[in-house]
Amino acid sequence: MVKKIFCSIVIGSLFALVSAELYKPVRFIEFGVASEAAVSNNYFSVDQIMTKQIALNLQKIAKELPNKGLSVDFSVHEQNFLNVNIRPDLRLGFSANLEGSGNITFGKDLFDFLGSGFSAGEHNTYETSSYGDVFFDLSFSFHTVIRQTYGLTVTPSYYVPLLYVGDTTGTVDINTDSSGRIRATAEATVDVYSTMCTKPYVKNTFSGSDIGSDIAEALHKGGFDIAVEVERQLLESLDVGVFTRLPIWPGKVDYMMREKLTASFTGDNLLSNLMDKKSDLYEMDYHLSDIMYSSVTPKKVWRPFRLGAEAAWRPFGKWCTFRPKLALVVRRPYTSDVMVYPEYFLGAEFALFNIVGLNFATAYENKVFFQQIGFMLNFKVVQIDIKASLRGASFVNSFNYTGAGVYTGVKIGF
């Protein structure tokens, strides 16, 4: 029933638009590779971390941290693609992609406690949370023009959930006795699901035959989704489009790797002893359990559902393009762990005879804000794209060097 509602909304939105060129190709055939990696947090800047001696004002941190606590995000994206642009109403694309993202969050109440100090006989428990996933997909895209008015691009994809970590919670317990002595313990159990047994690769005991058989096994557990975009030229300088990605069939993970982390601290003064490194005044220990590998009941994993609209506005000609985009994302659809959030992108591209280009963007994607600048150099046969971004969990943080991202891409063709 949920799938039918999703499909009805999407189809109605797509055909509400009454041939566009949002992204006009410049080559008949091109092969390309691209890589992107990013990491960010919502408080600490690079200059606070990359110092010889880190000084922490816990009262200030507790006061300034947002309600969600300290959040750390990461993402990676690797892409290989081949595009064949036969004519404006017949374009084909093939791509292989690796995409992953995740988050670790430490609750604000832990920092409130550290910032306010300890009281004798006090006991408190605090939580941390994390999630993440890594997908591999093979995609084929087909672009055509309908009634000389609408541009239609359909992209079916077969994807494999290589790694999946659902909502995972860890705990931190802090106790103080009547003498003021402190004992802190932390514990977290992480379950990493996968489409194949990861034990040989973790222990480095795999062989060439293992790789081939494991790849074949993983490819049999993939899911299917389909992306559709409909475009139309509204004005001579304005092209608009609506797009969606519909999860049709889930991938499955049926192996689990479990590891438990425990750590403990006992001392008279938690903060000063750690900062001053007076090891004779405290005891600190941590332990990683032996990793447990097991087969489990298959768990369904879906790629995110997406629905949105975008435009390409060229008010001064082809050398200047503004690209706004809005989208609704449903991560882990059809499950009890569903996450729903909006995304936006606002970019500006400037190109001189399509040889040298600069681009700027401000965006909120994958629950992270970023400010991006990029450079393009096109030698006709070879095109190089380089982008760098500042990132953060809030719009203000994204200007404060709390995270960074790098994108590099190369296209070859004629």
VEXVOZA-597487 format. One record per residue (C-alpha): x, y, z; residue number from 1. Coordinates in pm, 1 decimal. Example, Ala and Ser with C-alpha at 12.3 -4.5 7.8 and 13.67 -1.06 7.14 Angstrom:
VEXVOZA-597487
r X: 1230.0	Y: -450.0	Z: 780.0	num: 1
r X: 1367.0	Y: -106.0	Z: 714.0	num: 2
END
This chain:
VEXVOZA-597487
r X: 0.0	Y: 0.0	Z: 0.0	num: 1
r X: 285.1	Y: 237.7	Z: 90.3	num: 2
r X: 456.5	Y: 164.5	Z: -240.0	num: 3
r X: 137.5	Y: 241.2	Z: -433.7	num: 4
r X: 97.7	Y: 576.1	Z: -257.5	num: 5
r X: 459.8	Y: 665.1	Z: -330.4	num: 6
r X: 418.2	Y: 574.4	Z: -697.8	num: 7
r X: 96.2	Y: 775.6	Z: -732.3	num: 8
r X: 254.4	Y: 1087.7	Z: -584.1	num: 9
r X: 563.9	Y: 1055.7	Z: -800.0	num: 10
r X: 383.1	Y: 993.8	Z: -1128.5	num: 11
r X: 146.5	Y: 1282.8	Z: -1064.2	num: 12
r X: 436.2	Y: 1516.9	Z: -991.8	num: 13
r X: 636.0	Y: 1408.3	Z: -1295.6	num: 14
r X: 363.4	Y: 1475.0	Z: -1549.7	num: 15
r X: 240.3	Y: 1797.7	Z: -1395.1	num: 16
r X: 512.8	Y: 1973.5	Z: -1601.9	num: 17
r X: 392.1	Y: 2076.4	Z: -1949.7	num: 18
r X: 1273.8	Y: 1949.7	Z: -2473.8	num: 19
r X: 1481.4	Y: 2062.4	Z: -2186.0	num: 20
r X: 1857.7	Y: 2071.7	Z: -2152.3	num: 21
r X: 1935.1	Y: 2080.1	Z: -1783.0	num: 22
r X: 2273.2	Y: 1918.1	Z: -1845.6	num: 23
r X: 2366.4	Y: 1946.6	Z: -2211.6	num: 24
r X: 2641.3	Y: 1702.1	Z: -2317.9	num: 25
r X: 2949.8	Y: 1835.3	Z: -2495.2	num: 26
r X: 3083.5	Y: 1506.7	Z: -2637.5	num: 27
r X: 2949.6	Y: 1227.6	Z: -2853.6	num: 28
r X: 3106.0	Y: 964.1	Z: -2632.7	num: 29
r X: 3287.4	Y: 999.8	Z: -2300.7	num: 30
r X: 3429.9	Y: 782.5	Z: -2028.7	num: 31
r X: 3483.2	Y: 922.7	Z: -1682.1	num: 32
r X: 3589.1	Y: 853.0	Z: -1327.2	num: 33
r X: 3513.4	Y: 1060.5	Z: -1017.8	num: 34
r X: 3593.6	Y: 1038.0	Z: -647.4	num: 35
r X: 3456.5	Y: 1231.0	Z: -351.8	num: 36
r X: 3524.3	Y: 1206.6	Z: 21.8	num: 37
r X: 3408.1	Y: 1425.9	Z: 309.4	num: 38
r X: 3405.2	Y: 1437.9	Z: 688.8	num: 39
r X: 3260.8	Y: 1693.6	Z: 928.5	num: 40
r X: 3142.2	Y: 1757.5	Z: 1281.6	num: 41
r X: 2914.9	Y: 2017.8	Z: 1434.1	num: 42
r X: 3148.9	Y: 2192.4	Z: 1676.0	num: 43
r X: 3528.1	Y: 2150.3	Z: 1662.9	num: 44
r X: 3716.7	Y: 2343.3	Z: 1394.3	num: 45
r X: 4040.7	Y: 2228.1	Z: 1232.6	num: 46
r X: 4253.7	Y: 2482.4	Z: 1420.4	num: 47
r X: 4116.2	Y: 2351.4	Z: 1754.1	num: 48
r X: 4209.9	Y: 1992.6	Z: 1670.9	num: 49
r X: 4535.3	Y: 2029.7	Z: 1471.9	num: 50
r X: 4737.6	Y: 2181.1	Z: 1755.0	num: 51
r X: 5033.4	Y: 2057.3	Z: 1957.1	num: 52
r X: 4834.7	Y: 2069.3	Z: 2280.3	num: 53
r X: 4456.3	Y: 2051.7	Z: 2273.6	num: 54
r X: 4284.1	Y: 2272.3	Z: 2532.3	num: 55
r X: 3918.9	Y: 2200.4	Z: 2605.2	num: 56
r X: 3687.4	Y: 2442.5	Z: 2782.3	num: 57
r X: 3416.3	Y: 2195.3	Z: 2879.8	num: 58
r X: 3183.1	Y: 2459.1	Z: 3020.9	num: 59
r X: 3200.7	Y: 2651.3	Z: 2693.4	num: 60
r X: 3150.0	Y: 2332.5	Z: 2489.5	num: 61
r X: 2846.8	Y: 2230.2	Z: 2697.8	num: 62
r X: 2694.7	Y: 2575.4	Z: 2654.9	num: 63
r X: 2750.0	Y: 2601.1	Z: 2280.1	num: 64
r X: 2677.5	Y: 2246.3	Z: 2163.7	num: 65
r X: 2336.8	Y: 2200.8	Z: 1994.2	num: 66
r X: 2071.1	Y: 1987.4	Z: 2159.1	num: 67
r X: 2162.7	Y: 1677.7	Z: 1958.1	num: 68
r X: 2516.6	Y: 1677.6	Z: 2103.8	num: 69
r X: 2844.6	Y: 1627.2	Z: 1920.7	num: 70
r X: 2782.7	Y: 1481.4	Z: 1576.1	num: 71
r X: 3041.1	Y: 1344.7	Z: 1329.6	num: 72
r X: 2943.2	Y: 1267.5	Z: 966.9	num: 73
r X: 3133.7	Y: 1105.8	Z: 681.4	num: 74
r X: 3064.0	Y: 1017.6	Z: 318.9	num: 75
r X: 3244.1	Y: 865.3	Z: 19.7	num: 76
r X: 3144.8	Y: 831.1	Z: -345.4	num: 77
r X: 3333.5	Y: 658.0	Z: -627.8	num: 78
r X: 3197.1	Y: 660.9	Z: -982.6	num: 79
r X: 3293.5	Y: 511.9	Z: -1321.2	num: 80
r X: 3073.6	Y: 593.3	Z: -1620.0	num: 81
r X: 3036.9	Y: 577.3	Z: -1996.2	num: 82
r X: 2799.3	Y: 810.5	Z: -2183.4	num: 83
r X: 2701.9	Y: 780.9	Z: -2549.8	num: 84
r X: 2514.1	Y: 1081.8	Z: -2690.7	num: 85
r X: 2388.6	Y: 959.2	Z: -3026.9	num: 86
r X: 2147.3	Y: 1246.1	Z: -3085.5	num: 87
r X: 1938.0	Y: 1483.1	Z: -2866.4	num: 88
r X: 1653.8	Y: 1230.0	Z: -2838.0	num: 89
r X: 1873.8	Y: 925.0	Z: -2784.8	num: 90
r X: 2137.9	Y: 919.2	Z: -2513.0	num: 91
r X: 2267.3	Y: 617.9	Z: -2324.0	num: 92
r X: 2467.3	Y: 594.3	Z: -2004.5	num: 93
r X: 2632.9	Y: 317.4	Z: -1805.2	num: 94
r X: 2783.9	Y: 356.0	Z: -1460.3	num: 95
r X: 2928.2	Y: 162.9	Z: -1166.3	num: 96
r X: 2918.9	Y: 343.2	Z: -831.9	num: 97
r X: 3030.2	Y: 293.9	Z: -473.6	num: 98
r X: 2859.3	Y: 519.0	Z: -219.4	num: 99
r X: 2870.4	Y: 523.5	Z: 157.8	num: 100
r X: 2779.0	Y: 752.1	Z: 446.5	num: 101
r X: 2738.7	Y: 740.3	Z: 821.6	num: 102
r X: 2713.7	Y: 928.3	Z: 1149.7	num: 103
r X: 2830.8	Y: 904.9	Z: 1512.0	num: 104
r X: 2664.5	Y: 1123.0	Z: 1777.3	num: 105
r X: 2757.4	Y: 1179.0	Z: 2142.5	num: 106
r X: 2462.1	Y: 1307.1	Z: 2345.9	num: 107
r X: 2468.6	Y: 1663.4	Z: 2479.1	num: 108
r X: 2384.4	Y: 1551.1	Z: 2832.4	num: 109
r X: 2732.2	Y: 1392.5	Z: 2858.1	num: 110
r X: 2896.9	Y: 1727.5	Z: 2784.2	num: 111
r X: 2655.8	Y: 1906.2	Z: 3018.7	num: 112
r X: 2771.3	Y: 1670.5	Z: 3292.5	num: 113
r X: 3141.7	Y: 1715.6	Z: 3213.8	num: 114
r X: 3100.6	Y: 2092.1	Z: 3198.1	num: 115
r X: 2915.5	Y: 2123.6	Z: 3528.7	num: 116
r X: 3149.4	Y: 1906.7	Z: 3735.8	num: 117
r X: 3093.6	Y: 1606.4	Z: 3962.5	num: 118
r X: 2915.5	Y: 1555.6	Z: 4291.0	num: 119
r X: 2997.0	Y: 1285.6	Z: 4545.8	num: 120
r X: 2768.4	Y: 982.6	Z: 4527.1	num: 121
r X: 2643.5	Y: 1072.7	Z: 4179.3	num: 122
r X: 2557.3	Y: 818.1	Z: 3910.2	num: 123
r X: 2471.0	Y: 904.7	Z: 3551.1	num: 124
r X: 2429.1	Y: 714.3	Z: 3226.0	num: 125
r X: 2473.8	Y: 871.1	Z: 2883.6	num: 126
r X: 2422.4	Y: 740.2	Z: 2531.7	num: 127
r X: 2597.8	Y: 753.6	Z: 2197.4	num: 128
r X: 2445.2	Y: 655.1	Z: 1863.2	num: 129
r X: 2569.9	Y: 563.6	Z: 1517.5	num: 130
r X: 2453.9	Y: 438.1	Z: 1178.6	num: 131
r X: 2597.6	Y: 392.1	Z: 829.5	num: 132
r X: 2583.4	Y: 201.9	Z: 502.8	num: 133
r X: 2784.6	Y: 133.9	Z: 187.6	num: 134
r X: 2619.6	Y: 51.5	Z: -147.6	num: 135
r X: 2753.8	Y: -63.5	Z: -483.0	num: 136
r X: 2533.7	Y: -21.4	Z: -789.0	num: 137
r X: 2529.6	Y: -80.7	Z: -1162.4	num: 138
r X: 2309.6	Y: 161.4	Z: -1356.4	num: 139
r X: 2188.3	Y: 209.3	Z: -1710.9	num: 140
r X: 2028.3	Y: 535.6	Z: -1823.4	num: 141
r X: 1817.2	Y: 612.0	Z: -2128.9	num: 142
r X: 1729.3	Y: 966.4	Z: -2239.5	num: 143
r X: 1477.3	Y: 1061.3	Z: -2504.7	num: 144
r X: 1243.9	Y: 1345.6	Z: -2602.6	num: 145
r X: 864.2	Y: 1311.7	Z: -2597.4	num: 146
r X: 648.5	Y: 1522.5	Z: -2831.6	num: 147
r X: 944.6	Y: 1751.8	Z: -2890.1	num: 148
r X: 865.5	Y: 1906.8	Z: -2552.9	num: 149
r X: 963.3	Y: 1684.0	Z: -2263.0	num: 150
r X: 1304.2	Y: 1540.9	Z: -2193.8	num: 151
r X: 1272.0	Y: 1200.8	Z: -2026.1	num: 152
r X: 1556.3	Y: 1015.0	Z: -1854.2	num: 153
r X: 1501.3	Y: 670.7	Z: -1702.1	num: 154
r X: 1775.4	Y: 505.8	Z: -1495.9	num: 155
r X: 1717.6	Y: 154.8	Z: -1358.8	num: 156
r X: 1982.1	Y: 42.1	Z: -1107.9	num: 157
r X: 2081.8	Y: -286.0	Z: -952.6	num: 158
r X: 2240.3	Y: -218.6	Z: -614.2	num: 159
r X: 2412.6	Y: -429.7	Z: -351.3	num: 160
r X: 2427.0	Y: -326.3	Z: 18.4	num: 161
r X: 2789.9	Y: -416.0	Z: 90.4	num: 162
r X: 2782.5	Y: -297.5	Z: 452.8	num: 163
r X: 2497.6	Y: -187.0	Z: 675.3	num: 164
r X: 2496.9	Y: -58.1	Z: 1034.0	num: 165
r X: 2151.7	Y: 14.5	Z: 1173.6	num: 166
r X: 2082.1	Y: 248.1	Z: 1463.9	num: 167
r X: 2344.4	Y: 147.0	Z: 1721.8	num: 168
r X: 2351.0	Y: 275.8	Z: 2079.1	num: 169
r X: 2642.3	Y: 283.8	Z: 2322.0	num: 170
r X: 2642.3	Y: 381.7	Z: 2690.1	num: 171
r X: 2874.2	Y: 573.6	Z: 2922.1	num: 172
r X: 2829.4	Y: 523.1	Z: 3299.8	num: 173
r X: 2994.1	Y: 762.4	Z: 3545.9	num: 174
r X: 2992.5	Y: 700.6	Z: 3922.5	num: 175
r X: 3144.8	Y: 904.3	Z: 4205.4	num: 176
r X: 3177.8	Y: 773.1	Z: 4559.9	num: 177
r X: 3166.7	Y: 969.3	Z: 4885.0	num: 178
r X: 3542.1	Y: 1041.9	Z: 4870.6	num: 179
r X: 3508.5	Y: 1197.8	Z: 4526.5	num: 180
r X: 3675.1	Y: 907.9	Z: 4343.8	num: 181
r X: 3541.7	Y: 864.8	Z: 3993.9	num: 182
r X: 3477.0	Y: 550.2	Z: 3794.2	num: 183
r X: 3366.0	Y: 576.9	Z: 3432.0	num: 184
r X: 3283.3	Y: 285.3	Z: 3202.6	num: 185
r X: 3186.5	Y: 290.4	Z: 2836.6	num: 186
r X: 3035.8	Y: 6.9	Z: 2637.2	num: 187
r X: 2920.0	Y: -30.9	Z: 2278.6	num: 188
r X: 2828.5	Y: -332.5	Z: 2068.2	num: 189
r X: 2850.6	Y: -274.2	Z: 1693.9	num: 190
r X: 2674.0	Y: -507.1	Z: 1449.0	num: 191
r X: 2795.4	Y: -472.0	Z: 1091.7	num: 192
r X: 2578.4	Y: -655.0	Z: 838.0	num: 193
r X: 2708.6	Y: -757.0	Z: 496.6	num: 194
r X: 2622.1	Y: -958.4	Z: 189.0	num: 195
r X: 2920.1	Y: -1190.2	Z: 234.3	num: 196
r X: 3130.5	Y: -1326.6	Z: 519.2	num: 197
r X: 3395.2	Y: -1067.7	Z: 604.8	num: 198
r X: 3606.3	Y: -1294.5	Z: 828.6	num: 199
r X: 3869.9	Y: -1392.5	Z: 565.9	num: 200
r X: 3924.0	Y: -1026.8	Z: 476.4	num: 201
r X: 3950.3	Y: -902.5	Z: 834.6	num: 202
r X: 4195.8	Y: -1179.9	Z: 923.7	num: 203
r X: 4374.6	Y: -1155.1	Z: 586.8	num: 204
r X: 4329.8	Y: -1524.2	Z: 507.9	num: 205
r X: 4140.5	Y: -1487.1	Z: 179.5	num: 206
r X: 4253.5	Y: -1622.2	Z: -156.6	num: 207
r X: 4184.8	Y: -1527.9	Z: -515.1	num: 208
r X: 3910.3	Y: -1786.7	Z: -540.8	num: 209
r X: 3744.0	Y: -1642.0	Z: -228.9	num: 210
r X: 3717.2	Y: -1302.0	Z: -394.5	num: 211
r X: 3547.6	Y: -1439.4	Z: -704.4	num: 212
r X: 3297.5	Y: -1653.6	Z: -516.1	num: 213
r X: 3218.2	Y: -1377.2	Z: -263.8	num: 214
r X: 3156.1	Y: -1123.0	Z: -538.2	num: 215
r X: 2922.5	Y: -1366.3	Z: -711.1	num: 216
r X: 2741.0	Y: -1431.3	Z: -382.7	num: 217
r X: 2703.1	Y: -1060.3	Z: -309.0	num: 218
r X: 2568.1	Y: -982.0	Z: -655.8	num: 219
r X: 2289.3	Y: -1236.7	Z: -602.1	num: 220
r X: 2160.8	Y: -1040.2	Z: -300.5	num: 221
r X: 2109.2	Y: -704.8	Z: -467.5	num: 222
r X: 1801.5	Y: -485.8	Z: -492.2	num: 223
r X: 1646.5	Y: -280.4	Z: -769.0	num: 224
r X: 1535.8	Y: 80.2	Z: -794.1	num: 225
r X: 1453.7	Y: 314.9	Z: -1076.6	num: 226
r X: 1520.6	Y: 686.4	Z: -1118.4	num: 227
r X: 1308.3	Y: 903.0	Z: -1349.3	num: 228
r X: 1351.4	Y: 1266.4	Z: -1448.8	num: 229
r X: 1119.5	Y: 1472.5	Z: -1668.7	num: 230
r X: 1244.4	Y: 1807.1	Z: -1802.8	num: 231
r X: 1090.8	Y: 2094.4	Z: -1991.8	num: 232
r X: 1200.5	Y: 2431.5	Z: -2121.8	num: 233
r X: 972.5	Y: 2697.3	Z: -1971.9	num: 234
r X: 1157.6	Y: 3000.6	Z: -2106.8	num: 235
r X: 1441.1	Y: 3047.2	Z: -2349.6	num: 236
r X: 1674.3	Y: 3085.2	Z: -2051.8	num: 237
r X: 1499.0	Y: 2852.1	Z: -1804.9	num: 238
r X: 1481.4	Y: 2472.4	Z: -1802.0	num: 239
r X: 1307.2	Y: 2288.1	Z: -1519.2	num: 240
r X: 1273.6	Y: 1925.9	Z: -1418.2	num: 241
r X: 1128.1	Y: 1695.0	Z: -1157.7	num: 242
r X: 1300.3	Y: 1374.5	Z: -1053.8	num: 243
r X: 1255.6	Y: 1074.2	Z: -831.1	num: 244
r X: 1420.9	Y: 751.2	Z: -730.5	num: 245
r X: 1180.4	Y: 472.3	Z: -639.4	num: 246
r X: 1302.8	Y: 170.4	Z: -439.6	num: 247
r X: 1134.1	Y: -130.8	Z: -599.9	num: 248
r X: 1308.3	Y: -434.3	Z: -453.3	num: 249
r X: 1533.7	Y: -446.8	Z: -144.4	num: 250
r X: 1885.3	Y: -577.5	Z: -121.4	num: 251
r X: 1957.1	Y: -832.7	Z: 149.1	num: 252
r X: 2233.6	Y: -874.4	Z: 406.5	num: 253
r X: 2260.9	Y: -1210.7	Z: 581.8	num: 254
r X: 2603.1	Y: -1204.9	Z: 747.4	num: 255
r X: 2688.6	Y: -1021.2	Z: 1067.9	num: 256
r X: 3017.2	Y: -914.2	Z: 1222.1	num: 257
r X: 2980.8	Y: -820.6	Z: 1591.1	num: 258
r X: 3239.4	Y: -651.6	Z: 1808.6	num: 259
r X: 3207.9	Y: -516.4	Z: 2161.2	num: 260
r X: 3414.0	Y: -225.8	Z: 2292.3	num: 261
r X: 3452.8	Y: -163.0	Z: 2665.1	num: 262
r X: 3661.9	Y: 103.4	Z: 2834.7	num: 263
r X: 3706.2	Y: 206.4	Z: 3196.5	num: 264
r X: 3860.4	Y: 489.6	Z: 3394.9	num: 265
r X: 3919.8	Y: 513.1	Z: 3768.4	num: 266
r X: 4079.6	Y: 813.8	Z: 3934.7	num: 267
r X: 4049.4	Y: 1105.6	Z: 4172.9	num: 268
r X: 4009.1	Y: 1372.7	Z: 3907.1	num: 269
r X: 3891.4	Y: 1264.5	Z: 3564.0	num: 270
r X: 3967.9	Y: 1578.5	Z: 3368.3	num: 271
r X: 4286.5	Y: 1718.1	Z: 3516.2	num: 272
r X: 4457.8	Y: 1378.5	Z: 3528.6	num: 273
r X: 4382.4	Y: 1307.6	Z: 3165.0	num: 274
r X: 4490.4	Y: 1654.0	Z: 3049.0	num: 275
r X: 4808.5	Y: 1654.7	Z: 3264.3	num: 276
r X: 4889.9	Y: 1290.8	Z: 3177.7	num: 277
r X: 4955.0	Y: 1200.1	Z: 3543.3	num: 278
r X: 4918.6	Y: 827.4	Z: 3489.0	num: 279
r X: 5014.2	Y: 742.3	Z: 3846.4	num: 280
r X: 4694.7	Y: 907.7	Z: 3972.2	num: 281
r X: 4447.7	Y: 711.4	Z: 3761.4	num: 282
r X: 4387.9	Y: 379.0	Z: 3592.1	num: 283
r X: 4257.8	Y: 353.7	Z: 3238.9	num: 284
r X: 4189.4	Y: 44.6	Z: 3031.4	num: 285
r X: 4001.1	Y: -59.9	Z: 2720.1	num: 286
r X: 3917.3	Y: -390.0	Z: 2558.9	num: 287
r X: 3798.4	Y: -502.8	Z: 2217.1	num: 288
r X: 3622.7	Y: -837.4	Z: 2219.5	num: 289
r X: 3699.0	Y: -1108.0	Z: 1968.5	num: 290
r X: 3496.0	Y: -1042.4	Z: 1657.0	num: 291
r X: 3201.2	Y: -1278.4	Z: 1619.7	num: 292
r X: 3100.8	Y: -1381.7	Z: 1267.8	num: 293
r X: 2766.7	Y: -1543.4	Z: 1198.4	num: 294
r X: 2495.4	Y: -1601.6	Z: 941.7	num: 295
r X: 2168.4	Y: -1430.7	Z: 1027.5	num: 296
r X: 1814.1	Y: -1411.0	Z: 898.0	num: 297
r X: 1827.0	Y: -1194.6	Z: 582.5	num: 298
r X: 1767.4	Y: -827.5	Z: 658.3	num: 299
r X: 1608.8	Y: -609.0	Z: 389.2	num: 300
r X: 1802.2	Y: -294.5	Z: 298.7	num: 301
r X: 1666.9	Y: -20.8	Z: 69.6	num: 302
r X: 1843.3	Y: 269.5	Z: -93.9	num: 303
r X: 1685.9	Y: 608.2	Z: -10.3	num: 304
r X: 1369.8	Y: 725.9	Z: -185.2	num: 305
r X: 1408.5	Y: 1067.6	Z: -346.1	num: 306
r X: 1161.2	Y: 1318.1	Z: -491.4	num: 307
r X: 1249.8	Y: 1668.9	Z: -600.0	num: 308
r X: 1271.3	Y: 1945.7	Z: -855.8	num: 309
r X: 1560.7	Y: 2134.1	Z: -1012.7	num: 310
r X: 1621.7	Y: 2406.2	Z: -1268.5	num: 311
r X: 1890.8	Y: 2554.4	Z: -1491.4	num: 312
r X: 1859.2	Y: 2931.4	Z: -1540.1	num: 313
r X: 2089.0	Y: 3100.9	Z: -1793.0	num: 314
r X: 1990.7	Y: 3471.2	Z: -1776.9	num: 315
r X: 2306.9	Y: 3596.8	Z: -1951.8	num: 316
r X: 2372.3	Y: 3311.9	Z: -2192.4	num: 317
r X: 2543.6	Y: 2974.4	Z: -2180.3	num: 318
r X: 2845.8	Y: 3108.7	Z: -1994.0	num: 319
r X: 2645.9	Y: 3160.7	Z: -1672.5	num: 320
r X: 2413.7	Y: 2898.8	Z: -1521.2	num: 321
r X: 2231.1	Y: 2904.4	Z: -1188.2	num: 322
r X: 2119.1	Y: 2564.0	Z: -1059.3	num: 323
r X: 1862.9	Y: 2547.5	Z: -774.7	num: 324
r X: 1743.8	Y: 2209.3	Z: -647.7	num: 325
r X: 1502.2	Y: 2093.9	Z: -376.6	num: 326
r X: 1439.3	Y: 1734.0	Z: -271.0	num: 327
r X: 1270.9	Y: 1516.8	Z: -11.8	num: 328
r X: 1471.5	Y: 1213.3	Z: 100.0	num: 329
r X: 1338.9	Y: 906.1	Z: 279.1	num: 330
r X: 1627.2	Y: 699.1	Z: 411.0	num: 331
r X: 1558.0	Y: 333.5	Z: 496.3	num: 332
r X: 1202.8	Y: 343.5	Z: 352.0	num: 333
r X: 948.3	Y: 74.5	Z: 436.3	num: 334
r X: 1122.1	Y: 9.7	Z: 774.0	num: 335
r X: 1068.8	Y: 113.2	Z: 1135.2	num: 336
r X: 1403.7	Y: 300.6	Z: 1128.0	num: 337
r X: 1287.9	Y: 538.1	Z: 853.8	num: 338
r X: 1451.2	Y: 883.7	Z: 837.1	num: 339
r X: 1289.2	Y: 1171.8	Z: 645.4	num: 340
r X: 1469.1	Y: 1497.6	Z: 571.2	num: 341
r X: 1483.0	Y: 1771.0	Z: 303.9	num: 342
r X: 1777.3	Y: 1862.6	Z: 83.5	num: 343
r X: 1862.6	Y: 2170.9	Z: -117.5	num: 344
r X: 2134.1	Y: 2281.9	Z: -356.7	num: 345
r X: 2199.8	Y: 2626.0	Z: -503.5	num: 346
r X: 2486.4	Y: 2648.1	Z: -748.6	num: 347
r X: 2633.4	Y: 2898.1	Z: -992.7	num: 348
r X: 2851.7	Y: 2797.2	Z: -1288.3	num: 349
r X: 3064.9	Y: 3027.4	Z: -1501.5	num: 350
r X: 3240.8	Y: 2899.8	Z: -1814.3	num: 351
r X: 3458.0	Y: 3071.7	Z: -2075.2	num: 352
r X: 3393.7	Y: 2906.0	Z: -2413.2	num: 353
r X: 3346.9	Y: 2581.3	Z: -2218.4	num: 354
r X: 3724.6	Y: 2568.8	Z: -2174.2	num: 355
r X: 3777.3	Y: 2714.6	Z: -1828.5	num: 356
r X: 3507.8	Y: 2721.8	Z: -1563.3	num: 357
r X: 3441.0	Y: 2818.7	Z: -1203.3	num: 358
r X: 3149.6	Y: 2698.7	Z: -994.1	num: 359
r X: 3016.2	Y: 2782.3	Z: -649.5	num: 360
r X: 2748.1	Y: 2612.6	Z: -441.8	num: 361
r X: 2576.4	Y: 2619.8	Z: -105.8	num: 362
r X: 2382.4	Y: 2309.3	Z: -11.1	num: 363
r X: 2232.1	Y: 2078.8	Z: 249.3	num: 364
r X: 2267.1	Y: 1716.3	Z: 144.6	num: 365
r X: 2277.9	Y: 1391.8	Z: 341.0	num: 366
r X: 2199.8	Y: 1594.2	Z: 656.7	num: 367
r X: 2516.4	Y: 1805.9	Z: 619.0	num: 368
r X: 2556.2	Y: 2169.8	Z: 511.0	num: 369
r X: 2844.4	Y: 2260.6	Z: 280.7	num: 370
r X: 2990.7	Y: 2555.4	Z: 90.2	num: 371
r X: 3172.1	Y: 2449.8	Z: -226.6	num: 372
r X: 3402.1	Y: 2600.5	Z: -486.3	num: 373
r X: 3513.7	Y: 2420.2	Z: -800.4	num: 374
r X: 3735.5	Y: 2455.0	Z: -1106.3	num: 375
r X: 3691.8	Y: 2302.5	Z: -1452.1	num: 376
r X: 3949.2	Y: 2275.4	Z: -1729.5	num: 377
r X: 3835.0	Y: 2131.5	Z: -2062.4	num: 378
r X: 4089.1	Y: 2030.9	Z: -2328.7	num: 379
r X: 3805.3	Y: 1902.7	Z: -2553.4	num: 380
r X: 3926.4	Y: 1543.2	Z: -2537.4	num: 381
r X: 4004.8	Y: 1555.9	Z: -2164.9	num: 382
r X: 3812.3	Y: 1743.8	Z: -1895.9	num: 383
r X: 3926.3	Y: 1783.7	Z: -1535.9	num: 384
r X: 3697.0	Y: 1886.9	Z: -1249.2	num: 385
r X: 3820.5	Y: 1969.3	Z: -898.2	num: 386
r X: 3599.2	Y: 2082.9	Z: -610.2	num: 387
r X: 3660.9	Y: 2158.3	Z: -243.8	num: 388
r X: 3407.2	Y: 2226.1	Z: 27.9	num: 389
r X: 3375.2	Y: 2340.7	Z: 386.6	num: 390
r X: 3118.7	Y: 2133.6	Z: 575.3	num: 391
r X: 2926.0	Y: 2128.9	Z: 900.8	num: 392
r X: 2610.5	Y: 2005.2	Z: 1072.6	num: 393
r X: 2464.0	Y: 2357.9	Z: 1066.3	num: 394
r X: 2475.1	Y: 2639.4	Z: 813.1	num: 395
r X: 2693.6	Y: 2853.7	Z: 1041.0	num: 396
r X: 2928.6	Y: 2562.2	Z: 1118.9	num: 397
r X: 2988.7	Y: 2505.7	Z: 749.9	num: 398
r X: 3183.2	Y: 2836.1	Z: 742.6	num: 399
r X: 3386.0	Y: 2755.9	Z: 1056.5	num: 400
r X: 3620.1	Y: 2485.5	Z: 920.9	num: 401
r X: 3443.0	Y: 2206.8	Z: 1112.2	num: 402
r X: 3466.2	Y: 1974.4	Z: 813.0	num: 403
r X: 3593.8	Y: 1943.7	Z: 458.2	num: 404
r X: 3526.1	Y: 1758.2	Z: 136.0	num: 405
r X: 3720.7	Y: 1699.6	Z: -186.2	num: 406
r X: 3594.3	Y: 1599.1	Z: -531.3	num: 407
r X: 3805.7	Y: 1509.6	Z: -834.6	num: 408
r X: 3679.5	Y: 1394.2	Z: -1172.2	num: 409
r X: 3819.5	Y: 1320.9	Z: -1517.8	num: 410
r X: 3628.1	Y: 1280.5	Z: -1844.2	num: 411
r X: 3780.7	Y: 1153.4	Z: -2168.2	num: 412
r X: 3600.4	Y: 1151.0	Z: -2502.8	num: 413
r X: 3525.5	Y: 1330.5	Z: -2825.0	num: 414
END
